[in-house]
Amino acid sequence: MPVAKPLSSRYRIVLPDLRGHGESGIGDGPATMEKHAADVARVMDDAGVGRAPLIGVSIGGYALFEFWRKYRGRVAALGLCNTKAPADSTEARNGRLQAAKDVLERGTEPFFDSMIPRLLGKTTREARPDLVDGVMRMMRKMSAEDIAQVQRGMAERPDSMETLKTINVPTLLVTGDEDILTGVNEAELMRQHIAGSQMRVIPKAGHYSPWEQPQGVTMLLRQFLGTVASD
């Protein structure tokens, strides 16, 4: 993640490798938010981190809602980037389950090709082919089974709207102005329900705003973290 290096000059950064995404195995069955949250807790234990600000992008945000429900005493602050609180609609859930079925039958490349225009903003796709290639390289670390179980896990995730009202730590909400998956409306919905939260919109960025506009997101995170006192 390109924002990690500049932040590491001031903070200790721990980057969990979510199951099924990089070098981590998928395990048995769907990669549920409960599993992701427990994995993050174990990573924190292993790193000797008791309580800290936690930042999640997209599925990382879904996992952090679950983490908050189970381990809120370990959360000093939240950064929720390009994510949303509601559960999938029936249509969206069926779409994920169909994608899981298709990727096992047809292979990974058609899935990756279909995701690029959804994950990256129009500006990035037109002006930064290097970033498009980088996202493809990241996705290609995932096997068909990884993708299927990640999609099934997201389809199963619970609604987090009521959870928003319980969040009482400093919270930064970040979205991209070209994000067609979550976007400004979902970020604003979270802002309205998380007391004291602040929302920022990254220009010329889609669903992967920290990847597409790392300088802008790094600046926001640096300012935000500078105001947060962690144990």
N, C-alpha and C positions, 0 to 999 in steps of 0.2 A: 504494500500500500504506500503510494508516494508521499502521503502526509506523515508517515511514521518517522522517516529519517530526520526532517527538520525539527520535529517535536522532541526527538530523542536527545537533542543537545541540552534540553532543559528538564526532561522528564524520563523516567524509566518506562519504556513502552513494552508491553507484553501483548503479542499478537496470537491469539488462539487460532489454530488451524481447524476450522469446523469439520466435523465428521463428513466424509464424502466430498469434500471440496478441494483438497490439495493432496497432502501426503497422508492424511488421516483416513483410516478405513471407515466404511459406512456402518459396520456392525450388523446386527440382525434386525430385520423389519424396518418400517419407516423411520426416518430421522426426525423424530418429533421435537417440538420445542422443549419438552421436559428433558429429553436426552441432551440437547444442546446446552441447556442451562446447567445441568449437572456436570457436563464436560467443562464448561467455563469455571465452575466452582472448583473442580479438580485441578485445572490449570493454575488457578490462583493459589490453591493450597501448595502445589508443587513449586510455585515461584515465591512462596513465602509472603503472599499478599493477603492481608486480612480484609482491608476495606480500601476502595479506590474509585475514582471516576471510571465509568464504563461507557464505551462508545460503540455503537453498532450501526451498520449500513444494511439496508434492505432486510434480508433474512436475519441479519444480526440484531436488528431492532425487534423482530418477532421473538427472538431468543431472549432479549433483555426484558421484555414484558414478563416472560415466564420466570426469569432470574429474579426480577423484583418481587414476584409473588412468593417465591420460595426462599430467597436469601437477601431480603431488602436491607438487613443490617450490614451487609458488605458493600453497599452502594453509596458512595459519597456524592456522586453526581451522575447525570445521564446525558449522553449525546445521542440523539436519535436522528439518523440521516436517511433520507429517501426510504421511509417506511410508513406503515399505517397501522392503526389499532383495530379496525373491524376484522372479524373473521371473513373468509371468502364467502361470496354469494354462492348460491347453488350452481350458477353457470360457471363461475371462476373455479369452484372446486371440481366440477366435472371436467373442465378444461385441463386442470393439473393432472387428474387421474388419467385422462386420455393421452396427455403428453408422456406420462410414465409408461403407458402401454405402447405408444408409438415408438419411443426411443429404444425399447427392448426389442421391438420387431424390425425397425428400420435403421438402427444405428444412431450415433450421436451427431453426425454432421448436419443433417436436416434440422435438428433441434437447435444447434448452435447458430445456424444461419437465421433461423426464425427469431432468435433472441436478440441479435445485434440491434435491429431497429427499435426494440423495446427497451433495451438497457442503456443505449447511448443516444444522446441528443442529436438532433439534425446537424447542429454546428460541428460537433465532434466527428460525426460520420463523414461530413463533407471536407473538413479542414485538417483532420488529424488521423490519417490512415494508420499511423504508427500506434495510436491508442486503440484503434479497432483491432489491429494485429495482436496487441498485448492482451486484450480481453479474450480473444480467441485462444491464445496460448494458455491463459488461466483456465478457461473452460475445458480445454482438451486434457487437463489433468484429471477430469472426471470421467469415470466409465459409465456405460449405459445403466448399470445397476445403481451406481452412485446417484445419477440424475433421477432415476425412477423413485428411489427411496427418499431423496430430498423433496421431490415434488409431492409425494404422498404425505410426507411429514408436514409440509406447509398446508396441504389441503385439510389436514386434521387439526390445525392450530385453533385454539379457542379464541373467542372474541375478547378483546382487551379494553373495550370502551370503559367498563366499570373500573378496571385497573388504573386507568389514567387519573381518576379522581383521588386515588390513594397515594400518588407519587408526590412526595414532599421534600425532595432534594432538588438542588439547582438542575435545571433541564434546558438543554439547547436543542432546538429542532431545526434541521437543515434540509432543504430540498432544492431541486434544480428547476429553473423556469421552463425547461423542455422535458421534464420528467412526465411521461405519459402513463406510468404504472402507479405512482403514488401522487407526487406533485403537490402544488400549493394548497389545493382544497383539503387534502388529507392532513397536511402539516398544520393548517389553520384549525382543523377539527381537534387535533391534539392540543394545540395551544389553548383553545377555549376550555379544555377539560383538565389541563395540568396547571395548577395554581402557580403563578409566578414564572412560568416558562417563557422563553424567548424564541422567536422564529426568525430565520434568515433564509433568503432565497438567493441561490447562486446563479448568476446569469450565464447563459450559453452552456448549460449543463443539463444532462438527462438524469437517468436513474442512478448512474454511477458518479455522482458529482465529485466525490473526493479523488476519483481517478481522472475525471475529465478536467477539473479545475482545481488542482491540488494547492496552488498558491492561495486562492481565495478561501478554501476550506481550512487550510493550515492557519491562516490568519485568524479566522473565527474561533477555531479550537484553542489557539494560543491565548486569545483574549478571554475566552470562557474559562479555561483551566486556571488562568491567572487569578480569577475571582473565587476559585473553589478551594476551600481548605479541606484536605484529606488527612486521615490519620496515618 
